[in-house]
Amino acid sequence: MFVVVASWLSCVGLVTNNAVIIVASMLVSPLMGPIIAFTFGSYVTEMTLVSKGLVSEFIGLLIAVFVGYLGGLCCVPVMGGSLPTDQMYQRGDGWAAIYM
């Protein structure tokens, strides 16, 4: 549930061009736990911990992408021509500016 809340917060922060909300979504997100599990498990060579970390991170990533996709589907018709915002450009890789 925290991944869903963090994804919605980041979607709202990106659409409203608000960096504070985006940082708040990073604080809510629980996806650092599986990364630590993978790192610690690989260090102590505990393969069950490594696999749990990888699976949990992958599932969390899929949930975040799905919620972000749904948020994009909801926001694009409402926001119209005001997208992408400056926060989207700052967090993107720069290729979007080339194609616009």
C-alpha positions in Angstrom: 0.0 0.0 0.0 2.9 2.4 0.7 4.1 1.9 -2.9 0.7 2.9 -4.2 0.6 6.0 -2.0 4.1 7.0 -2.9 3.4 6.5 -6.6 0.3 8.7 -6.3 2.2 11.3 -4.4 4.9 11.5 -7.0 2.3 11.7 -9.8 0.6 14.6 -8.1 4.0 16.3 -7.4 5.0 15.9 -11.1 1.7 17.2 -12.4 1.5 20.2 -10.0 5.2 21.0 -10.5 5.9 20.7 -6.8 9.3 19.4 -5.7 8.2 19.1 -2.0 5.5 16.5 -2.8 8.0 14.6 -4.9 10.5 14.4 -2.0 7.6 13.4 0.3 6.8 10.5 -2.0 10.5 9.3 -1.7 10.1 9.3 2.1 6.9 7.3 1.9 8.3 4.7 -0.5 9.3 1.4 1.0 11.4 0.2 -1.9 14.7 0.7 -0.1 14.1 -2.4 2.1 14.4 -4.9 -0.8 17.5 -3.2 -2.0 19.1 -3.5 1.4 18.0 -7.2 1.6 19.6 -7.9 -1.8 22.8 -6.1 -0.9 23.1 -7.8 2.5 22.1 -11.2 1.2 24.7 -11.0 -1.6 27.4 -9.9 1.0 26.7 -12.8 3.3 25.9 -15.2 0.4 22.4 -15.9 1.6 20.6 -16.7 -1.6 17.1 -16.8 -0.1 17.6 -13.2 1.1 18.9 -12.2 -2.3 15.9 -13.8 -4.1 13.4 -12.2 -1.7 15.0 -8.8 -2.2 14.9 -9.1 -6.0 11.4 -10.4 -6.2 10.1 -7.7 -3.8 11.9 -4.9 -5.6 10.5 -6.2 -9.0 7.0 -6.4 -7.7 7.2 -2.9 -6.1 8.6 -1.6 -9.4 5.7 -3.1 -11.3 3.2 -1.6 -8.9 4.8 1.8 -9.1 4.9 1.8 -12.9 1.3 0.6 -13.1 0.1 3.3 -10.7 2.1 5.9 -12.6 0.6 4.8 -15.9 -2.9 5.1 -14.4 -2.0 8.5 -13.0 -0.8 9.6 -16.5 -4.0 8.4 -18.1 -6.0 10.4 -15.6 -3.9 13.6 -15.8 -3.2 14.0 -19.5 -6.9 14.7 -20.5 -7.3 17.2 -17.7 -4.0 19.0 -17.9 -3.9 19.1 -21.7 -1.2 21.3 -23.2 0.5 22.2 -19.9 2.4 18.9 -19.8 5.3 18.1 -19.4 6.1 20.4 -16.4 9.5 21.6 -15.3 9.7 18.9 -12.7 9.2 16.3 -15.4 12.0 17.7 -17.4 14.3 17.9 -14.5 13.7 14.3 -13.5 13.8 13.0 -17.1 16.7 11.9 -19.1 16.6 14.9 -21.5 15.5 12.9 -24.6 12.0 14.3 -24.3 13.3 17.8 -25.0 14.8 16.7 -28.3 11.6 15.2 -29.7 9.3 18.2 -28.7 
